[in-house]
């Protein structure tokens, strides 16, 4: 219930409206302050009415009031909004003006006002006893100087709204094209004209450069990064252009500026104000893109990794604007910087800026991958201090209402996440260590919990040392128990490695651990609307692919709609941990093909003896066998942490160990393979690596119509499928070709 997208939208809008109501009035009324400010500044520069020590003179002296009223009258602004700042100023000086003060003062000005030429021996430092007519030429300069200064402040709000408007347009277009595939599938299938195909083949589908999109790029070893898709890169590039444009236009100061010391100082201040305001307005977007409970994901159909990519770039832009804001204000303050530093607002601004800089450094891909848990803790803490710094920095400057939506988005996401955990409960899960460096986690689910095909969930293992950590995994509904979900977690570092160390010593390598799940997240792809849906998985990428391919097979009863599943694994033993699910495919219309890339490697294949009744057990002593198997598991886990070259060598070493142990029982190994093929007779087994460049055009040619390819697995395989799909968008049969990826690369 808490995950309903409609509920998210409504509550978010309520929060934003609340924030606007708290600060909007002050913002609107402040737009008219410039007329009074210009008149008052010019009056103080040209005439005196009292001694400089008399602080209440401007409000208590009738000639001073008449001069202000006459100035406002001369520039055509006599409404209450224009002179109300005078009332506020006098109130702070403990002087209360009469309700009709402006009319009285203006009448006095019209009757008695004199210019400098009309006053004998006029000296601006000597107080006079009549209303004063200000120099009209100077009035134009003063009014224009203050107009540009104040207009920049309020135009910055509009320019910040322009940033949000840009993303609104992008999201709107994304939502239109996303929902067209669901609401108008027949129309979508017909969209294969040359213009659309050119756009999809060259912009919408491919990686930005060559093939690599999911694979990380490397620079000087420690500098690694991910490049978004070409469409994502285009969106980001245009966003940078919009940011530069909206922060550069209408920034010129008037010659002879009277608000600041020079035209240069004025323009420096304009840039400082503009960038500070627009950066603050970007905060809700940055937080929204990073949130798990992001209704935009449901709206536009993008996966979480796409929003994380946009989150990173909007955050970088926001930080760059803050840096420009800080540098320009430091220049603008000049010799007064040390004095301003005593103010709380500036200190908190420095706190926010420093936290933002640290986030930029600790958010590097190398550090995220190397120490993800440490990164996550510090990332959240730094974001909290960034927000607190921004809050106290703008609180007394009249812009606190711009921070409310950002805090609302963050708090709402956290509240919903906690609500999801409480609603799911804290059941005991059966956790088993399988031979393929995989943890099988079977979790009882609440009755309300509805699985999302191809979705993922964040799981908390409630152990004292890491209960606070949550990690995302794709899942499937259990084929043995409809009231449970199954997650398959690859043994790597962090939590999974800690669990591995505990399970390897446990009886049967299994135990019960109290857990909680946050989810489900994600949305199924529109692949079910294609005439042929081809799901391609690699290694541990199978769970999400499996859940969606089964769902598509159930939904598409029409015999003309073909559903195909291709799974690439390294060895025969890789089938062990997903065997029940493969058996479950027998009663479906799914055409399943499994590629065994190293069919001659039989490491741990004897694990299948536990499944197959009547197969003669191997004769090795049980203790020795367990010891050797534990050794082999450690070897294989170590393989996953090595480079690709080292990995191949380690695999060969493990294979030699296995061969020496079971060489005499080779016949038994072949019998295991034969039984696998017999029980999975509905599955086509092929040895070697699949030739993606041949499979894609072949599937397109054999399809009766449109084809959708859905992939999840090793990043290199996903990138290869993406590349080949893009190359075959324009095909001789003029069939619609779509590509969807389930792989979530966000760490």
VOVOKOL-586069 format. One record per residue (C-alpha): z, y, x. Coordinates in steps of 0.1 Angstrom, whole numbers, plus 5000, padded with zeros to 4 digits. Layout:
! VOVOKOL-586069
ZYX
...
END
This chain:
! VOVOKOL-586069
500050005000
500850245028
497550185044
495450315014
492950565028
493050774997
496850815001
496350925037
493851195027
496051334999
499251355019
497451495049
495951775028
499351845012
500851895047
498052115058
498252335027
502052365033
501452475068
498852735056
501252865029
503952925055
501853145077
498753255059
500253575043
501353705077
497853635091
495953805063
498154115061
498054155099
494354215098
494954575086
497554645113
494854785137
494255105118
497855215120
498255095156
495255295167
496455615149
499955575162
498755515198
496455815196
499156035182
501555955210
498856025236
497856365221
500956535206
504756545205
507056625175
510456545190
512156475222
511156145239
514756025236
514656045198
513555695189
513555755151
511356065153
508055895143
509655775110
512056065103
509856365112
507656475083
504956615106
504656285124
504356095091
501756345079
499756305112
499655925107
498655965070
495956215080
494555985107
494355685082
492655925057
490056035083
489055675090
488955585053
491855345051
494555465028
495455145010
498954995012
497754715035
496754985061
500055185061
502554895054
502854825092
504355185094
507055085069
507854765089
508054965121
510455215105
512554945090
513154795124
514255145136
516755155107
514755425088
513755355052
510755545039
510455655003
508055464980
505755764977
506055865014
502255825021
501156044992
503656315002
502756295039
499056305031
499456615009
501456785037
498656695061
495956845039
497957175034
499357235069
497557035095
496157215126
494057105155
494857175192
492557475193
494357625163
497857605180
498557885204
499457765239
499257405228
500857155252
500956795242
504356745259
505957035239
506956935203
505257115175
506357185139
503157125120
500956815112
498356765139
494656695135
493756435161
490656455183
487856295163
485956185194
489056005207
489755865172
486455675174
487355535208
490955435197
489755275165
486955085182
489354965210
491854835185
489154705162
487754485190
491254375201
492454275166
489154145154
489153905184
492453775173
491253705138
487753595147
489353335169
490653165138
487153155124
485753025157
488452755158
487452665123
483952645137
485152365160
486552175131
483452255111
481252095138
483351775136
483251785098
479451785099
479451495124
481851295102
479951385070
476751255085
478450945098
479950875064
476550925047
474850675070
477750435069
478050415031
474250405027
474450055043
476949945017
475750124986
471950114992
471349815014
467749765001
466850125010
468450085044
466349775051
463149975044
464050245069
461850125097
459250405100
458350525136
460650835134
463750645124
462950365148
462550605177
465950765169
467750435166
466050275196
466650575219
469750755206
471750565180
472050225196
471650225234
474150305261
473950655276
472450525309
470750195313
472849905299
476549985306
478650105278
481549865274
481649795311
483650035332
482050245359
483550285394
483750575418
485650565451
487550255440
490450415421
488250635399
486950425371
485650545337
483850445306
480650615294
480250645256
477150535238
474150765239
474850895204
478550945212
477551125244
475151345224
477951435199
480351515227
477751715246
476951925215
480651975210
481052115245
478152355238
479752465205
483052525224
481452735251
479352935226
482253015202
484553115231
481853335247
480453545218
481753885207
484053915238
482854255251
485354545253
484454905247
483955135277
486955355282
489255105263
492555265255
494454945246
494354815281
493954975315
490254905318
487254725302
487754435325
491454405316
490554415279
487954135282
490353925302
492953965274
490253885248
489453555266
493153475269
493753525231
490553355220
491153035241
494753015232
494153025194
491152795194
493052535215
495952545191
493652485162
492252165179
495651995180
495451825146
492051685154
493251545188
496251375171
494151255142
491551085164
494350905184
496250785153
496050425142
496350515105
493150725106
491450745072
488350865090
487850515104
487550385068
485350685059
482750675086
482850315097
483350385134
485650155153
488850265169
487450285204
484850545192
487650765179
489650715211
486550835231
486451145209
490151185212
489851195250
487151455250
488651685224
491951665243
490251755276
488552045259
491852155244
493552135278
490752325296
491052605270
494852615275
494352645313
491852935308
494353095284
497153065310
495153195339
493753495320
497153585307
498553575342
495853815353
496354035322
500154055328
499654155364
502854305377
504654245344
504353865347
507853825362
509354025333
507453825307
508653505324
512153575311
510853535276
511253185260
507753185245
506253195280
508552935295
507652695267
503952775272
504352665308
506052345297
503152265274
500552345301
502252135327
502651835303
498951865295
498051855331
500151545338
498551375307
495051445322
496151265354
498050975340
495350915314
492950805341
491350465333
492550315366
496250405358
495850295322
494549955332
497049905361
500250005343
499450025306
503050005293
504150285317
501150495307
501850455270
505550555273
504850865294
501850955273
503950965241
506751155258
504351405274
502651455240
505951525224
506851795250
503351935247
503851975210
507352125214
506052365240
503252475217
505652515188
508052745206
505252925224
503553045192
506553045168
507253425172
503553515177
502553455141
500653135148
503152865140
501252775109
498452645131
500852385146
502152255113
499052035106
499251875140
502851785136
502151655101
499351425113
501551285141
504651235119
502551085091
501050835114
504450735128
506050705094
503150485081
503350265112
507150215107
506550155070
503949885078
506349705102
509149705076
506849595048
505449305070
508949195079
510249025110
509348655107
509548385134
506148305149
505047985165
503848075200
502047805220
500547825255
497147655255
495347535286
492747805284
495148075295
495548155258
498548215236
498248095201
500448295178
500848165142
502648425120
503648385083
502248685064
503648855033
502048785000
500649144997
499049125032
495249095029
493249015060
490349235070
487349035083
486849135119
489949355118
492849365143
496649405142
499249535166
501949275173
505449335184
507249045202
510849125195
512449045228
514949285244
512649365274
509549445254
510249475217
509049845217
505549745230
502649675206
499349525216
496149495195
494649155189
491949035165
493148755142
491948495117
493548335086
494948005095
492747715084
495847495081
498047725061
496648005039
499948185042
499748245079
497548445103
496548325138
496248555168
494848425201
496148635231
494548605265
497148575293
496848875315
499649115326
502549275308
503849105277
501448805277
502348725313
506048735305
505448505275
503448275297
506248245323
508648155295
506347905277
505247715308
508847595312
509447535274
509147175260
505647125247
504847475259
505747615225
508547815210
509548035181
509748415186
510548675161
507648925157
506349195134
502749295128
501349645121
498049625103
495549515094
493249785109
489549805111
486749745086
484049475083
480549555094
477649585069
476149275085
476549085053
473749285037
471149175062
468848885055
469948725087
473348795102
473848675138
477348675152
477648645190
480948595207
482048525242
485248365253
488348505236
486148735215
485648465189
488648525165
487348845150
483848725150
484948405133
486948575106
483948795097
481248525099
483248305075
483748595051
479948675052
479148305046
481348315015
479948635002
476248555006
475548254984
471848304985
470148035006
467648295019
470448485036
471048315069
474348335088
474448225124
477248205149
476848185187
479748135210
479548135248
482347955266
482847855302
483947485299
484447215274
488247275275
487647625261
486947465227
490547315226
492347625213
489847695186
489047345175
490447355140
488447655132
485247495145
485947185123
486447425094
482747545098
481547195087
481647285050
479947625054
476247735057
476947885091
474447765118
476647735148
475547715184
477947685214
476847755249
478847585277
478047775309
479847525332
479447185315
480246995347
483747145349
486246925331
489447095340
492147015314
489746835292
492346555289
494146785265
491846655238
493546315241
496346475220
493846515192
491746205193
493345895179
492445565196
491245725229
492845545258
495345765277
494845825314
496945605336
498545875358
502345905358
503446165332
505646355356
502846385382
500346475355
502446755341
503046885376
499346885385
498447045351
501047315356
499547375391
496047395376
497147645349
498647865376
495347845395
493347945364
495548225355
495248355390
491548335387
491548585358
493148845380
490648815409
487248975413
484148805401
483248655435
486748535441
486848395405
483848165411
485448035443
488747965426
487047785397
485347555422
488647485439
490247395405
487247175397
487846985430
491446935421
490446805387
487846575402
490246425427
492746365399
490446225373
487446105392
488145745386
488445825349
485046005346
484045765319
487045885298
485946245303
482446165290
484045985261
485946305253
482746505253
481046245232
483846255206
483746635205
480046635198
480446365172
483346555153
481446885157
478146735146
477447045126
477547245159
474547265183
475747245219
473647395247
474447385284
473947695306
474048065298
472148205268
469148415275
469848715254
466548875261
464848575245
467348505217
467148855201
463348865196
463348495185
466048565158
464048865146
460848665144
462448375125
464348595100
462848645065
463749015067
466349245083
468549115111
472049235120
473649135154
477449155157
478949095191
482349065207
483248925241
482849005277
481749365281
478649265301
477449035274
478049295247
476149555267
473249305272
473049245234
473149615227
470349675252
468049405238
468649515202
467649865211
464549735228
463549535197
464249795170
460449855169
459149495165
455749355155
457149225122
458549575113
461949425104
465149635104
467349555133
471049655134
473649615161
477449625156
480149565182
483649445174
484849475210
487549745212
487649905246
490450165245
492650085275
END
